[in-house]
Amino acid sequence: MGRTRHKNPRAATRYVKPGAEAVAKVTEILAHLRRTH
């Protein structure tokens, strides 16, 4: 947020373009958390 000078972190997310590998990793982590609860 310091680099983009946004006060709200959601406003800066429009500039973030994660790769397919990063999306797959996060999806795997979230799926695992849902299964364990």
mmCIF file of the N, C-alpha and C atoms, coordinates in Angstrom:
data_MODEL
# 
_entry.id   MODEL 
# 
loop_
_atom_site.group_PDB 
_atom_site.id 
_atom_site.type_symbol 
_atom_site.label_atom_id 
_atom_site.label_alt_id 
_atom_site.label_comp_id 
_atom_site.label_asym_id 
_atom_site.label_entity_id 
_atom_site.label_seq_id 
_atom_site.pdbx_PDB_ins_code 
_atom_site.Cartn_x 
_atom_site.Cartn_y 
_atom_site.Cartn_z 
_atom_site.occupancy 
_atom_site.B_iso_or_equiv 
_atom_site.pdbx_formal_charge 
_atom_site.auth_seq_id 
_atom_site.auth_comp_id 
_atom_site.auth_asym_id 
_atom_site.auth_atom_id 
_atom_site.pdbx_PDB_model_num 
ATOM 1   N N  . MET A 1 1  ? 0.828   -1.189  0.000   1.00 0.00 ? 1  MET A N  1 
ATOM 2   C CA . MET A 1 1  ? 0.000   0.000   0.000   1.00 0.00 ? 1  MET A CA 1 
ATOM 3   C C  . MET A 1 1  ? 0.872   1.252   0.000   1.00 0.00 ? 1  MET A C  1 
ATOM 4   N N  . GLY A 1 2  ? 2.053   1.140   0.566   1.00 0.00 ? 2  GLY A N  1 
ATOM 5   C CA . GLY A 1 2  ? 2.935   2.290   0.560   1.00 0.00 ? 2  GLY A CA 1 
ATOM 6   C C  . GLY A 1 2  ? 3.387   2.661   -0.842  1.00 0.00 ? 2  GLY A C  1 
ATOM 7   N N  . ARG A 1 3  ? 3.559   1.676   -1.674  1.00 0.00 ? 3  ARG A N  1 
ATOM 8   C CA . ARG A 1 3  ? 4.012   1.935   -3.041  1.00 0.00 ? 3  ARG A CA 1 
ATOM 9   C C  . ARG A 1 3  ? 2.893   2.502   -3.908  1.00 0.00 ? 3  ARG A C  1 
ATOM 10  N N  . THR A 1 4  ? 1.675   2.017   -3.712  1.00 0.00 ? 4  THR A N  1 
ATOM 11  C CA . THR A 1 4  ? 0.564   2.475   -4.554  1.00 0.00 ? 4  THR A CA 1 
ATOM 12  C C  . THR A 1 4  ? -0.139  3.689   -3.968  1.00 0.00 ? 4  THR A C  1 
ATOM 13  N N  . ARG A 1 5  ? 0.155   4.003   -2.716  1.00 0.00 ? 5  ARG A N  1 
ATOM 14  C CA . ARG A 1 5  ? -0.436  5.153   -2.009  1.00 0.00 ? 5  ARG A CA 1 
ATOM 15  C C  . ARG A 1 5  ? -1.949  5.033   -1.838  1.00 0.00 ? 5  ARG A C  1 
ATOM 16  N N  . HIS A 1 6  ? -2.429  3.801   -1.740  1.00 0.00 ? 6  HIS A N  1 
ATOM 17  C CA . HIS A 1 6  ? -3.849  3.582   -1.477  1.00 0.00 ? 6  HIS A CA 1 
ATOM 18  C C  . HIS A 1 6  ? -4.055  3.459   0.026   1.00 0.00 ? 6  HIS A C  1 
ATOM 19  N N  . LYS A 1 7  ? -5.142  3.997   0.497   1.00 0.00 ? 7  LYS A N  1 
ATOM 20  C CA . LYS A 1 7  ? -5.466  3.876   1.917   1.00 0.00 ? 7  LYS A CA 1 
ATOM 21  C C  . LYS A 1 7  ? -6.174  2.555   2.202   1.00 0.00 ? 7  LYS A C  1 
ATOM 22  N N  . ASN A 1 8  ? -6.936  2.080   1.231   1.00 0.00 ? 8  ASN A N  1 
ATOM 23  C CA . ASN A 1 8  ? -7.685  0.846   1.384   1.00 0.00 ? 8  ASN A CA 1 
ATOM 24  C C  . ASN A 1 8  ? -6.982  -0.258  0.594   1.00 0.00 ? 8  ASN A C  1 
ATOM 25  N N  . PRO A 1 9  ? -6.639  -1.382  1.237   1.00 0.00 ? 9  PRO A N  1 
ATOM 26  C CA . PRO A 1 9  ? -5.945  -2.452  0.511   1.00 0.00 ? 9  PRO A CA 1 
ATOM 27  C C  . PRO A 1 9  ? -6.762  -3.034  -0.637  1.00 0.00 ? 9  PRO A C  1 
ATOM 28  N N  . ARG A 1 10 ? -8.076  -2.984  -0.558  1.00 0.00 ? 10 ARG A N  1 
ATOM 29  C CA . ARG A 1 10 ? -8.908  -3.509  -1.646  1.00 0.00 ? 10 ARG A CA 1 
ATOM 30  C C  . ARG A 1 10 ? -8.733  -2.693  -2.919  1.00 0.00 ? 10 ARG A C  1 
ATOM 31  N N  . ALA A 1 11 ? -8.445  -1.420  -2.781  1.00 0.00 ? 11 ALA A N  1 
ATOM 32  C CA . ALA A 1 11 ? -8.261  -0.571  -3.956  1.00 0.00 ? 11 ALA A CA 1 
ATOM 33  C C  . ALA A 1 11 ? -7.001  -0.967  -4.723  1.00 0.00 ? 11 ALA A C  1 
ATOM 34  N N  . ALA A 1 12 ? -6.006  -1.450  -4.032  1.00 0.00 ? 12 ALA A N  1 
ATOM 35  C CA . ALA A 1 12 ? -4.748  -1.836  -4.678  1.00 0.00 ? 12 ALA A CA 1 
ATOM 36  C C  . ALA A 1 12 ? -4.844  -3.202  -5.351  1.00 0.00 ? 12 ALA A C  1 
ATOM 37  N N  . THR A 1 13 ? -5.842  -4.003  -5.010  1.00 0.00 ? 13 THR A N  1 
ATOM 38  C CA . THR A 1 13 ? -5.919  -5.356  -5.573  1.00 0.00 ? 13 THR A CA 1 
ATOM 39  C C  . THR A 1 13 ? -6.188  -5.358  -7.065  1.00 0.00 ? 13 THR A C  1 
ATOM 40  N N  . ARG A 1 14 ? -6.713  -4.288  -7.610  1.00 0.00 ? 14 ARG A N  1 
ATOM 41  C CA . ARG A 1 14 ? -6.979  -4.251  -9.052  1.00 0.00 ? 14 ARG A CA 1 
ATOM 42  C C  . ARG A 1 14 ? -5.685  -4.317  -9.859  1.00 0.00 ? 14 ARG A C  1 
ATOM 43  N N  . TYR A 1 15 ? -4.555  -3.999  -9.248  1.00 0.00 ? 15 TYR A N  1 
ATOM 44  C CA . TYR A 1 15 ? -3.275  -4.006  -9.945  1.00 0.00 ? 15 TYR A CA 1 
ATOM 45  C C  . TYR A 1 15 ? -2.533  -5.333  -9.784  1.00 0.00 ? 15 TYR A C  1 
ATOM 46  N N  . VAL A 1 16 ? -3.015  -6.183  -8.912  1.00 0.00 ? 16 VAL A N  1 
ATOM 47  C CA . VAL A 1 16 ? -2.344  -7.451  -8.639  1.00 0.00 ? 16 VAL A CA 1 
ATOM 48  C C  . VAL A 1 16 ? -2.912  -8.519  -9.564  1.00 0.00 ? 16 VAL A C  1 
ATOM 49  N N  . LYS A 1 17 ? -2.050  -9.139  -10.344 1.00 0.00 ? 17 LYS A N  1 
ATOM 50  C CA . LYS A 1 17 ? -2.453  -10.192 -11.270 1.00 0.00 ? 17 LYS A CA 1 
ATOM 51  C C  . LYS A 1 17 ? -1.660  -11.464 -10.933 1.00 0.00 ? 17 LYS A C  1 
ATOM 52  N N  . PRO A 1 18 ? -2.194  -12.288 -10.012 1.00 0.00 ? 18 PRO A N  1 
ATOM 53  C CA . PRO A 1 18 ? -1.459  -13.492 -9.628  1.00 0.00 ? 18 PRO A CA 1 
ATOM 54  C C  . PRO A 1 18 ? -1.417  -14.498 -10.775 1.00 0.00 ? 18 PRO A C  1 
ATOM 55  N N  . GLY A 1 19 ? -0.353  -15.251 -10.832 1.00 0.00 ? 19 GLY A N  1 
ATOM 56  C CA . GLY A 1 19 ? -0.219  -16.283 -11.849 1.00 0.00 ? 19 GLY A CA 1 
ATOM 57  C C  . GLY A 1 19 ? -1.062  -17.499 -11.515 1.00 0.00 ? 19 GLY A C  1 
ATOM 58  N N  . ALA A 1 20 ? -1.169  -18.404 -12.468 1.00 0.00 ? 20 ALA A N  1 
ATOM 59  C CA . ALA A 1 20 ? -1.977  -19.614 -12.287 1.00 0.00 ? 20 ALA A CA 1 
ATOM 60  C C  . ALA A 1 20 ? -1.458  -20.466 -11.130 1.00 0.00 ? 20 ALA A C  1 
ATOM 61  N N  . GLU A 1 21 ? -0.154  -20.524 -10.970 1.00 0.00 ? 21 GLU A N  1 
ATOM 62  C CA . GLU A 1 21 ? 0.434   -21.318 -9.885  1.00 0.00 ? 21 GLU A CA 1 
ATOM 63  C C  . GLU A 1 21 ? 0.040   -20.758 -8.519  1.00 0.00 ? 21 GLU A C  1 
ATOM 64  N N  . ALA A 1 22 ? 0.065   -19.449 -8.373  1.00 0.00 ? 22 ALA A N  1 
ATOM 65  C CA . ALA A 1 22 ? -0.305  -18.817 -7.105  1.00 0.00 ? 22 ALA A CA 1 
ATOM 66  C C  . ALA A 1 22 ? -1.780  -19.041 -6.800  1.00 0.00 ? 22 ALA A C  1 
ATOM 67  N N  . VAL A 1 23 ? -2.623  -18.925 -7.817  1.00 0.00 ? 23 VAL A N  1 
ATOM 68  C CA . VAL A 1 23 ? -4.059  -19.151 -7.626  1.00 0.00 ? 23 VAL A CA 1 
ATOM 69  C C  . VAL A 1 23 ? -4.319  -20.596 -7.212  1.00 0.00 ? 23 VAL A C  1 
ATOM 70  N N  . ALA A 1 24 ? -3.631  -21.535 -7.849  1.00 0.00 ? 24 ALA A N  1 
ATOM 71  C CA . ALA A 1 24 ? -3.804  -22.948 -7.514  1.00 0.00 ? 24 ALA A CA 1 
ATOM 72  C C  . ALA A 1 24 ? -3.366  -23.234 -6.081  1.00 0.00 ? 24 ALA A C  1 
ATOM 73  N N  . LYS A 1 25 ? -2.294  -22.620 -5.660  1.00 0.00 ? 25 LYS A N  1 
ATOM 74  C CA . LYS A 1 25 ? -1.789  -22.841 -4.297  1.00 0.00 ? 25 LYS A CA 1 
ATOM 75  C C  . LYS A 1 25 ? -2.776  -22.314 -3.256  1.00 0.00 ? 25 LYS A C  1 
ATOM 76  N N  . VAL A 1 26 ? -3.287  -21.126 -3.474  1.00 0.00 ? 26 VAL A N  1 
ATOM 77  C CA . VAL A 1 26 ? -4.256  -20.543 -2.538  1.00 0.00 ? 26 VAL A CA 1 
ATOM 78  C C  . VAL A 1 26 ? -5.534  -21.376 -2.515  1.00 0.00 ? 26 VAL A C  1 
ATOM 79  N N  . THR A 1 27 ? -5.980  -21.808 -3.684  1.00 0.00 ? 27 THR A N  1 
ATOM 80  C CA . THR A 1 27 ? -7.181  -22.635 -3.763  1.00 0.00 ? 27 THR A CA 1 
ATOM 81  C C  . THR A 1 27 ? -6.996  -23.932 -2.985  1.00 0.00 ? 27 THR A C  1 
ATOM 82  N N  . GLU A 1 28 ? -5.820  -24.525 -3.109  1.00 0.00 ? 28 GLU A N  1 
ATOM 83  C CA . GLU A 1 28 ? -5.528  -25.767 -2.380  1.00 0.00 ? 28 GLU A CA 1 
ATOM 84  C C  . GLU A 1 28 ? -5.552  -25.534 -0.873  1.00 0.00 ? 28 GLU A C  1 
ATOM 85  N N  . ILE A 1 29 ? -4.967  -24.441 -0.432  1.00 0.00 ? 29 ILE A N  1 
ATOM 86  C CA . ILE A 1 29 ? -4.939  -24.120 0.999   1.00 0.00 ? 29 ILE A CA 1 
ATOM 87  C C  . ILE A 1 29 ? -6.354  -23.900 1.523   1.00 0.00 ? 29 ILE A C  1 
ATOM 88  N N  . LEU A 1 30 ? -7.147  -23.129 0.795   1.00 0.00 ? 30 LEU A N  1 
ATOM 89  C CA . LEU A 1 30 ? -8.512  -22.856 1.235   1.00 0.00 ? 30 LEU A CA 1 
ATOM 90  C C  . LEU A 1 30 ? -9.369  -24.123 1.254   1.00 0.00 ? 30 LEU A C  1 
ATOM 91  N N  . ALA A 1 31 ? -9.202  -24.986 0.264   1.00 0.00 ? 31 ALA A N  1 
ATOM 92  C CA . ALA A 1 31 ? -9.949  -26.238 0.224   1.00 0.00 ? 31 ALA A CA 1 
ATOM 93  C C  . ALA A 1 31 ? -9.576  -27.103 1.418   1.00 0.00 ? 31 ALA A C  1 
ATOM 94  N N  . HIS A 1 32 ? -8.298  -27.125 1.757   1.00 0.00 ? 32 HIS A N  1 
ATOM 95  C CA . HIS A 1 32 ? -7.841  -27.918 2.906   1.00 0.00 ? 32 HIS A CA 1 
ATOM 96  C C  . HIS A 1 32 ? -8.453  -27.376 4.199   1.00 0.00 ? 32 HIS A C  1 
ATOM 97  N N  . LEU A 1 33 ? -8.498  -26.066 4.341   1.00 0.00 ? 33 LEU A N  1 
ATOM 98  C CA . LEU A 1 33 ? -9.082  -25.473 5.549   1.00 0.00 ? 33 LEU A CA 1 
ATOM 99  C C  . LEU A 1 33 ? -10.561 -25.798 5.673   1.00 0.00 ? 33 LEU A C  1 
ATOM 100 N N  . ARG A 1 34 ? -11.269 -25.804 4.578   1.00 0.00 ? 34 ARG A N  1 
ATOM 101 C CA . ARG A 1 34 ? -12.705 -26.117 4.617   1.00 0.00 ? 34 ARG A CA 1 
ATOM 102 C C  . ARG A 1 34 ? -12.930 -27.564 5.013   1.00 0.00 ? 34 ARG A C  1 
ATOM 103 N N  . ARG A 1 35 ? -12.062 -28.455 4.562   1.00 0.00 ? 35 ARG A N  1 
ATOM 104 C CA . ARG A 1 35 ? -12.221 -29.875 4.887   1.00 0.00 ? 35 ARG A CA 1 
ATOM 105 C C  . ARG A 1 35 ? -11.936 -30.168 6.349   1.00 0.00 ? 35 ARG A C  1 
ATOM 106 N N  . THR A 1 36 ? -11.063 -29.389 6.973   1.00 0.00 ? 36 THR A N  1 
ATOM 107 C CA . THR A 1 36 ? -10.681 -29.671 8.349   1.00 0.00 ? 36 THR A CA 1 
ATOM 108 C C  . THR A 1 36 ? -11.604 -29.040 9.372   1.00 0.00 ? 36 THR A C  1 
ATOM 109 N N  . HIS A 1 37 ? -12.505 -28.185 8.952   1.00 0.00 ? 37 HIS A N  1 
ATOM 110 C CA . HIS A 1 37 ? -13.422 -27.546 9.910   1.00 0.00 ? 37 HIS A CA 1 
ATOM 111 C C  . HIS A 1 37 ? -14.741 -28.202 9.915   1.00 0.00 ? 37 HIS A C  1 
# 
